[in-house]
Amino acid sequence: MKDVRALHALGDVLDAVGREGVREHFAQDDLLRLALRLLGALLRIRSVDVLDDSFAYPSRNEYDPEQVFRDSFGIFLDLPVHDVELRLHRQWAVYAQSHRWHDSQTVEVAGDHVRVRMRVRVCPELEAWILGFGEDAEVVAPAVLRAKIAKRAAGLSAICAGAGGPSVRKADQRRAEAPAKPGRKGR
């Protein structure tokens, strides 16, 4: 029964995503990826409690999420906004031109590379996105983001070289100190 409810909820979301105005912001493969992630999240729901409480959504004058998240790449709001510039290997040209990661982005194919520019907050989601391009991405600006990516790449390099860099040690320490989650067996 739970699986059927999850599929119905997923259908409702896909109907909303398929509406004009939403569809134009996503590439087709992005919509499929979103739908699968949503289905996975819905299937993990174990129970739902219906409350008597209600929520009155504020008017656009009181709260406008488009304005609040205008400069966000992810969910963080308390970080400074920067003009970000990436240089990607030319093999990413079609991908970069067909994907919309942020409203402020511009994509320029020039010679052997692709320049992606956007005005966003430097946040963990942005860092992870850049790292996803691997050695095919270079942060041109800002310097603070370039330094963060360099540090993360150096840590990853140490891990891959077998040195068990600081990231692995920190992750192991966090796991050892974390309380066991209810309903889960220890690792």
Phi, psi and omega in degrees: 000319181299319180297321179295316178298320180296319179293322176296317179296319178297319177300319178298317180295316180297324175300316180295318181294327182286349181292151177302143179097328176265315184302324185292344181270353185234140171284158184303316181293332176293321179295318179295316179298317178298316180297318180293320177296319179295317178300315178301318179294317180295323181289342178275351179291125182264328178202161179225134175250126177271123182258159176279346181293155175229167181227123177264113181293132182293157178289166179300330178292327181275322182208116179241100183301329178297322177286318181299317184260012183309317183258014183264140171266335179226222184260354184282135182243344187261024181247152181292149179270138180226156168276112184259137176227126178244148173243115180253152175299149183303334181299343180269005186303305182296317180300312181295323180287336183259001180244142178244102181270331181205149181299331184273358188290146168231147180233130181227122176267124182218111177061241185265012183213172178235132176257127176243124179237145175200157177251105186213169173283139175278111187221170179303323179296321178295315179300314180297320179299314180296314180299334178297339177277351179061219183285001179272002182236141173230130175277118178273318180206153357278166182298324181296322178288320178302317180294319179297315180294319178299318180295317179293321178293322178295319177297318178295320178299318179296320179296313182293333179280358178088009181277352181056061185305178185300329181297318180293316180297317179296317180296317178298320180294317179298319180296319182293326183273342184288137176292149180296139179280138180299138177081004180240143176276150179296160181274000000 
